[in-house]
Amino acid sequence: MRDLKHNIRYYITGNVGILLLTWLLYAIGNSITMPYLSIYMKMLGANAFEIGIAYSIAMASQLITIIPGGYLTDTIGRRMSIVTGTWIITITSFLMAIAPNWQLLTVIYALNSAAAYYQPALLAIILDSLPPERYASGILVTSVLPQIPWLILPPVGGLLISRHGLLGIRIAYLISASISVIVAVIRQLSLRETLNNTLRKPSFRELLYSYYSLSRIMQTSREVFRIYVMALILAIALMPINTLLPIYVVYKLGLNTVYWGSLVSISYAAYIVLSIAITFYVDRFRSKLMIWGAVLGLIGSVVGLLENVPSVIVYLLLLQVGSQLLMTALQSRLGDLIGISRRGHGASLLIVFQLIGQMVGSYLSGSLYRLSTYTLFLIPLISISILLGLQLTERFNK
């Protein structure tokens, strides 16, 4: 019991504890809105292809800002980057609730995504605040525990839509934006900087140069570059779930939005239970996380091809658990390879590759869905097969 308390204190105190709390609050709002963003767009007149394009535009907007976001993380600091970006997201969240058409919603969503330029600061401040032997478990804990609201709240968003239609989802976004205000205040008052001795004023010239520095990506070590490429492929695999699976479940399988919300809750419940069960063992088995995650993702994709409600639940569950294991392995390994003074830059490049993958995955999902709904499951099946092949090849070469 004493060892358990000793382990837990790493994740509920200091900066890690603050991020854990605010991500938990964020999840309350996100769980009643995010599962229905595609449906929101469709209600405002978008078709499947346009929904895919809208997601791609949002990812491209974040890609533009994430590169200097890494530079800002290592200059003005983790705290200032996070606090400023959180307030911008709060403002755009209110605007999303009142968008009159899908085109303007896409613009606002793109601005909201661009405001997430501080994501490198989030990963950097977690790694800064944990001892190296706690990287994998710290990343897993802060990724899994904040998902608890997803156990019960997605059906609430579905119920609002079922009863009030378009007004219902607007109400959900207003609730989410209000919670975002609380998150912004907590982060502003509670986060502590981890770069106190190396903070400096940003230079506009260096800010622009951060884009040019992307051209030197090939100069990174082979292992770091491999991590970036694998993150890109994983992002492609996950985009069918994020973009068109809600449309598939509601308009193809014929379930209403409450049932879709319930499916999301069920999959998250199993995902959280499994993740918590392995949290305090994950640091010991980091070398095997990639294989385990890939195998789970492949099984989920194959089962999804059955195209029925139970298969969708299995698909959601196994891809969520598998992708979390894969990303935990990639992020913790990156923490080993990059020093504290360059973690913002390293994390931003990781996110750049993820965003490129999300752009490609969104476009493929929207384009191929019109040809066959099977592509929702074939895209992750092929992508994760490539990931598994890369990992096995790397192990064989060693």
C-alpha positions as CSV (number, residue, x, y, z in Angstrom):
1,M,0.0,0.0,0.0
2,R,2.8,2.4,0.8
3,D,4.4,1.7,-2.6
4,L,1.1,2.4,-4.3
5,K,0.8,5.7,-2.5
6,H,4.3,6.5,-3.4
7,N,3.6,5.8,-7.1
8,I,0.4,7.7,-7.2
9,R,1.8,10.9,-5.8
10,Y,3.9,11.4,-9.0
11,Y,0.6,11.9,-10.9
12,I,-1.6,13.9,-8.6
13,T,0.7,16.6,-7.4
14,G,2.4,19.6,-9.1
15,N,2.1,20.3,-12.8
16,V,1.1,16.8,-13.7
17,G,-1.7,16.9,-11.1
18,I,-2.9,20.3,-12.5
19,L,-2.9,19.0,-16.1
20,L,-4.7,15.8,-14.9
21,L,-7.4,17.9,-13.3
22,T,-7.9,20.3,-16.2
23,W,-7.9,17.5,-18.7
24,L,-10.6,15.8,-16.6
25,L,-12.7,19.0,-16.7
26,Y,-12.1,19.4,-20.5
27,A,-13.3,15.8,-21.0
28,I,-16.7,16.7,-19.5
29,G,-17.3,19.2,-22.3
30,N,-15.6,17.2,-25.0
31,S,-17.5,14.0,-24.2
32,I,-20.8,15.7,-25.1
33,T,-19.6,17.5,-28.2
34,M,-16.7,15.7,-29.9
35,P,-18.7,12.5,-30.7
36,Y,-21.2,14.6,-32.6
37,L,-19.0,17.2,-34.5
38,S,-19.4,15.3,-37.8
39,I,-23.2,15.1,-37.1
40,Y,-23.2,18.8,-36.3
41,M,-21.6,19.5,-39.7
42,K,-24.1,17.3,-41.5
43,M,-27.0,19.1,-39.8
44,L,-25.5,22.3,-41.2
45,G,-25.5,20.8,-44.7
46,A,-22.1,19.1,-45.1
47,N,-21.8,15.8,-46.9
48,A,-19.2,13.0,-46.2
49,F,-16.5,14.4,-48.5
50,E,-17.0,17.9,-47.1
51,I,-16.7,16.6,-43.5
52,G,-13.4,15.0,-44.4
53,I,-12.2,18.2,-46.0
54,A,-13.3,20.2,-42.9
55,Y,-11.2,18.0,-40.6
56,S,-8.3,18.3,-43.0
57,I,-8.5,22.1,-42.9
58,A,-8.5,22.1,-39.1
59,M,-5.5,19.8,-39.0
60,A,-3.7,22.0,-41.5
61,S,-4.4,25.1,-39.4
62,Q,-2.9,23.4,-36.3
63,L,0.1,22.3,-38.4
64,I,0.9,25.9,-39.3
65,T,1.0,26.9,-35.6
66,I,2.4,23.8,-34.0
67,I,5.9,24.4,-35.5
68,P,6.4,27.8,-33.8
69,G,4.6,26.4,-30.9
70,G,7.6,24.2,-30.2
71,Y,9.9,27.2,-30.4
72,L,7.6,29.2,-28.0
73,T,7.7,26.2,-25.6
74,D,11.4,26.5,-25.3
75,T,11.6,30.3,-25.1
76,I,8.7,31.9,-23.3
77,G,8.2,28.7,-21.4
78,R,5.7,25.9,-21.0
79,R,3.3,27.8,-18.7
80,M,2.8,30.9,-20.8
81,S,2.3,28.8,-24.0
82,I,-0.3,26.6,-22.3
83,V,-2.2,29.5,-20.6
84,T,-2.4,31.7,-23.7
85,G,-3.5,28.9,-25.9
86,T,-6.1,27.7,-23.5
87,W,-7.8,31.1,-23.4
88,I,-7.9,31.3,-27.2
89,I,-9.5,27.9,-27.3
90,T,-12.1,29.0,-24.8
91,I,-13.1,32.0,-27.0
92,T,-13.4,29.9,-30.2
93,S,-15.4,27.2,-28.3
94,F,-18.1,29.8,-27.6
95,L,-18.1,30.7,-31.3
96,M,-18.5,27.1,-32.4
97,A,-21.8,27.0,-30.5
98,I,-23.3,29.7,-32.8
99,A,-21.9,28.9,-36.2
100,P,-24.8,29.5,-38.8
101,N,-23.5,27.0,-41.5
102,W,-20.9,24.3,-41.9
103,Q,-18.5,26.5,-43.8
104,L,-18.2,29.0,-41.0
105,L,-18.1,26.2,-38.4
106,T,-15.1,24.8,-40.4
107,V,-13.4,28.2,-40.1
108,I,-14.0,28.5,-36.4
109,Y,-13.0,24.8,-35.9
110,A,-9.8,25.6,-37.8
111,L,-9.1,28.6,-35.5
112,N,-9.8,26.4,-32.5
113,S,-7.4,23.8,-33.7
114,A,-4.7,26.4,-34.5
115,A,-5.0,27.6,-30.9
116,A,-3.7,24.2,-29.8
117,Y,-0.2,25.3,-30.8
118,Y,0.8,24.7,-27.2
119,Q,0.6,20.9,-27.3
120,P,4.4,20.5,-27.3
121,A,4.4,22.4,-24.0
122,L,1.9,19.9,-22.5
123,L,4.1,16.9,-23.3
124,A,7.3,18.8,-22.4
125,I,6.0,19.9,-19.0
126,I,4.9,16.4,-18.1
127,L,8.3,15.0,-19.0
128,D,10.0,17.8,-17.2
129,S,8.0,17.1,-14.1
130,L,8.6,13.3,-13.9
131,P,11.7,11.2,-13.4
132,P,12.7,9.3,-16.5
133,E,11.6,5.9,-15.0
134,R,8.1,7.3,-14.8
135,Y,7.7,8.6,-18.3
136,A,5.6,5.8,-19.7
137,S,3.3,5.4,-16.7
138,G,3.0,9.2,-16.4
139,I,1.9,9.6,-20.1
140,L,-0.5,6.7,-19.7
141,V,-2.1,8.0,-16.5
142,T,-2.5,11.6,-17.9
143,S,-4.0,10.1,-21.1
144,V,-6.4,7.6,-19.5
145,L,-7.8,9.1,-16.2
146,P,-9.1,12.3,-17.8
147,Q,-11.3,10.1,-20.0
148,I,-13.5,9.1,-17.1
149,P,-16.3,11.5,-18.0
150,W,-16.5,9.6,-21.3
151,L,-17.9,6.7,-19.4
152,I,-21.2,8.4,-18.8
153,L,-21.6,11.7,-20.6
154,P,-21.6,10.9,-24.4
155,P,-25.2,9.8,-24.2
156,V,-26.1,13.2,-22.7
157,G,-24.9,14.9,-25.8
158,G,-26.9,12.4,-27.9
159,L,-30.0,13.0,-25.8
160,L,-29.7,16.8,-26.3
161,I,-29.5,16.3,-30.1
162,S,-32.3,13.7,-30.1
163,R,-34.7,16.0,-28.2
164,H,-33.7,19.4,-29.5
165,G,-31.9,18.7,-32.8
166,L,-29.5,21.5,-33.9
167,L,-30.3,23.5,-30.8
168,G,-29.3,20.6,-28.6
169,I,-25.8,20.4,-30.0
170,R,-25.4,24.1,-29.7
171,I,-26.3,23.9,-26.0
172,A,-23.7,21.1,-25.6
173,Y,-21.0,23.4,-27.1
174,L,-22.1,26.2,-24.8
175,I,-21.6,23.9,-21.8
176,S,-18.2,22.8,-23.1
177,A,-17.1,26.4,-23.6
178,S,-18.2,27.4,-20.1
179,I,-16.1,24.5,-18.7
180,S,-13.2,25.7,-20.7
181,V,-13.3,29.1,-18.8
182,I,-12.7,27.2,-15.6
183,V,-9.8,25.2,-17.1
184,A,-8.2,28.4,-18.3
185,V,-8.4,30.0,-14.8
186,I,-7.0,27.0,-13.1
187,R,-4.1,26.7,-15.4
188,Q,-3.3,30.4,-15.2
189,L,-3.3,30.3,-11.4
190,S,-1.7,26.9,-10.7
191,L,0.8,25.8,-13.4
192,R,4.5,26.3,-12.5
193,E,7.2,26.9,-15.1
194,T,9.9,24.3,-15.5
195,L,12.3,26.4,-17.6
196,N,13.0,29.1,-15.0
197,N,16.7,29.3,-15.7
198,T,16.5,29.4,-19.5
199,L,13.4,31.6,-20.3
200,R,14.0,34.3,-22.8
201,K,12.0,36.7,-25.0
202,P,10.9,35.3,-28.3
203,S,12.4,36.7,-31.5
204,F,10.2,37.2,-34.5
205,R,13.1,36.2,-36.7
206,E,13.6,33.0,-34.8
207,L,9.9,32.4,-34.8
208,L,9.9,32.4,-38.6
209,Y,13.1,30.4,-38.7
210,S,11.3,27.7,-36.8
211,Y,9.5,26.8,-40.1
212,Y,12.9,26.6,-41.9
213,S,14.2,24.3,-39.2
214,L,11.6,21.8,-40.2
215,S,13.7,21.2,-43.4
216,R,16.4,19.8,-41.2
217,I,14.2,17.0,-40.0
218,M,16.4,14.5,-41.9
219,Q,19.3,15.5,-39.8
220,T,17.7,14.0,-36.7
221,S,18.9,10.6,-35.5
222,R,17.5,7.6,-37.3
223,E,15.5,6.5,-34.2
224,V,13.9,9.9,-33.6
225,F,12.9,10.2,-37.3
226,R,11.5,6.6,-37.1
227,I,9.3,7.7,-34.2
228,Y,8.0,10.6,-36.1
229,V,7.1,8.5,-39.2
230,M,5.3,5.9,-37.0
231,A,3.3,8.7,-35.3
232,L,2.2,9.8,-38.8
233,I,1.1,6.4,-39.8
234,L,-0.8,5.9,-36.5
235,A,-2.6,9.2,-37.0
236,I,-3.8,8.0,-40.5
237,A,-5.2,4.8,-38.9
238,L,-7.3,6.7,-36.3
239,M,-9.0,9.3,-38.5
240,P,-11.8,7.1,-39.7
241,I,-13.0,6.9,-36.1
242,N,-12.7,10.6,-35.6
243,T,-14.4,11.7,-38.8
244,L,-17.0,9.4,-40.2
245,L,-17.7,6.6,-37.8
246,P,-20.5,8.7,-36.1
247,I,-22.1,9.2,-39.6
248,Y,-21.7,5.5,-40.3
249,V,-23.4,4.4,-37.0
250,V,-26.3,6.9,-37.1
251,Y,-27.0,6.9,-40.8
252,K,-25.8,3.5,-42.0
253,L,-26.5,1.2,-39.0
254,G,-29.7,3.3,-38.1
255,L,-28.9,4.0,-34.4
256,N,-30.0,7.3,-32.9
257,T,-27.5,9.7,-31.4
258,V,-28.2,8.4,-27.8
259,Y,-27.2,4.9,-28.8
260,W,-24.1,6.2,-30.5
261,G,-23.2,8.1,-27.3
262,S,-23.8,4.9,-25.4
263,L,-21.4,2.9,-27.7
264,V,-18.8,5.6,-27.1
265,S,-19.2,5.3,-23.3
266,I,-19.1,1.5,-23.4
267,S,-15.9,1.4,-25.4
268,Y,-14.3,4.0,-23.1
269,A,-15.3,2.1,-20.0
270,A,-13.5,-1.0,-21.2
271,Y,-10.6,1.1,-22.4
272,I,-10.1,2.8,-19.1
273,V,-10.4,-0.4,-17.1
274,L,-7.8,-2.1,-19.2
275,S,-5.5,0.9,-19.2
276,I,-5.6,1.4,-15.4
277,A,-4.9,-2.3,-15.0
278,I,-1.6,-2.0,-16.7
279,T,-0.6,1.5,-15.6
280,F,1.9,0.5,-12.9
281,Y,3.4,-2.2,-15.0
282,V,3.8,-0.3,-18.2
283,D,7.3,1.1,-17.4
284,R,8.7,-2.4,-17.1
285,F,7.3,-3.5,-20.5
286,R,8.0,-0.4,-22.6
287,S,9.8,-2.5,-25.2
288,K,6.7,-4.6,-25.9
289,L,4.1,-1.8,-26.0
290,M,4.5,-1.3,-29.8
291,I,3.8,-5.0,-30.5
292,W,0.9,-5.2,-28.1
293,G,-0.7,-2.0,-29.4
294,A,-0.4,-3.0,-33.1
295,V,-1.8,-6.5,-32.5
296,L,-4.9,-5.0,-30.7
297,G,-5.4,-2.5,-33.5
298,L,-5.3,-5.2,-36.1
299,I,-7.8,-7.4,-34.4
300,G,-10.1,-4.5,-33.9
301,S,-9.9,-3.5,-37.6
302,V,-10.6,-7.0,-38.7
303,V,-13.6,-7.4,-36.4
304,G,-15.0,-4.0,-37.6
305,L,-15.3,-5.4,-41.1
306,L,-18.3,-7.5,-39.9
307,E,-20.3,-4.2,-39.9
308,N,-22.7,-4.6,-37.0
309,V,-23.2,-3.0,-33.6
310,P,-21.1,-5.5,-31.6
311,S,-18.3,-5.3,-34.1
312,V,-18.2,-1.5,-33.9
313,I,-17.9,-1.7,-30.1
314,V,-14.9,-4.1,-30.4
315,Y,-13.4,-1.9,-33.1
316,L,-13.7,1.2,-31.0
317,L,-12.3,-0.5,-27.9
318,L,-9.3,-2.3,-29.4
319,L,-8.3,0.7,-31.5
320,Q,-8.4,3.0,-28.5
321,V,-6.4,0.7,-26.3
322,G,-4.0,-0.3,-29.0
323,S,-3.4,3.3,-30.2
324,Q,-2.8,4.5,-26.6
325,L,-0.2,1.8,-26.1
326,L,1.5,2.7,-29.4
327,M,1.5,6.4,-28.6
328,T,2.7,5.9,-25.0
329,A,5.7,3.9,-26.4
330,L,6.5,6.5,-29.0
331,Q,6.3,9.5,-26.6
332,S,8.2,7.9,-23.7
333,R,11.0,6.8,-26.1
334,L,11.1,10.4,-27.5
335,G,11.6,11.6,-23.9
336,D,14.6,9.3,-23.6
337,L,16.2,10.6,-26.8
338,I,15.7,14.4,-26.4
339,G,17.1,16.6,-23.7
340,I,15.0,19.0,-21.6
341,S,16.2,22.1,-23.5
342,R,14.9,20.7,-26.9
343,R,11.8,18.8,-25.8
344,G,9.5,21.6,-27.0
345,H,11.0,21.4,-30.4
346,G,11.1,17.6,-30.4
347,A,7.4,17.4,-29.2
348,S,6.3,19.9,-31.9
349,L,7.9,17.8,-34.6
350,L,6.1,14.7,-33.3
351,I,2.8,16.6,-33.4
352,V,3.7,17.9,-36.9
353,F,3.9,14.4,-38.2
354,Q,0.7,13.4,-36.4
355,L,-1.1,16.4,-38.0
356,I,0.1,15.5,-41.4
357,G,-1.2,12.0,-40.8
358,Q,-4.5,13.4,-39.6
359,M,-4.8,15.5,-42.7
360,V,-4.1,12.6,-45.0
361,G,-6.4,10.3,-42.9
362,S,-9.3,12.8,-43.0
363,Y,-9.0,13.2,-46.7
364,L,-8.8,9.5,-47.3
365,S,-11.7,8.8,-45.0
366,G,-14.0,11.3,-46.7
367,S,-13.0,10.3,-50.2
368,L,-13.1,6.5,-49.8
369,Y,-16.2,6.4,-47.6
370,R,-18.3,7.4,-50.7
371,L,-16.9,4.3,-52.4
372,S,-17.4,1.8,-49.6
373,T,-18.1,1.9,-45.8
374,Y,-15.5,-0.9,-45.5
375,T,-12.8,1.7,-45.9
376,L,-13.5,2.8,-42.3
377,F,-11.9,-0.4,-41.2
378,L,-9.5,-1.1,-44.0
379,I,-7.6,2.2,-43.5
380,P,-6.5,1.4,-39.9
381,L,-6.0,-2.3,-40.9
382,I,-3.5,-1.4,-43.6
383,S,-1.8,1.5,-41.6
384,I,-1.3,-0.6,-38.4
385,S,0.0,-3.5,-40.5
386,I,2.7,-1.1,-41.8
387,L,3.5,-0.1,-38.2
388,L,3.8,-3.6,-37.1
389,G,6.1,-4.4,-40.1
390,L,8.3,-1.4,-39.2
391,Q,8.6,-2.5,-35.6
392,L,9.4,-6.1,-36.4
393,T,11.9,-5.1,-39.0
394,E,13.6,-2.8,-36.4
395,R,13.8,-5.6,-33.9
396,F,15.1,-8.1,-36.5
397,N,17.9,-5.6,-37.5
398,K,19.0,-5.2,-33.9
